[in-house]
């Protein structure tokens, strides 16, 4: 059964107003979104169920996969990448090392 997503209609009260913290006045941090982030938030606000959410996730994944392909093609055409580069990438580990 799909979940139904609802757009919140309430706003955060007193956002950006000074608040008291252990007797000291501080400001609430505001997040500043760029134009692309605002556009994505507007799109996400229209999501009504799990199927739509999955479709949006798929579209975003496809977008970034296409960008990666285009950049790899550019690197190959410019000569910055060659067969040796691909061979080196096959044997490179990019994982974050964790303490044992």
Protein Blocks (a to p, Z undefined) as FASTA:
>chain_A
ZZdddddfbdcehihiacdeehiacddddddddfklmmmmmmmmmpmbfklmmmmmmmmm
mmmmmmmmmmmmmmmmnopacfklmmmmmmpcfbdcddZZ
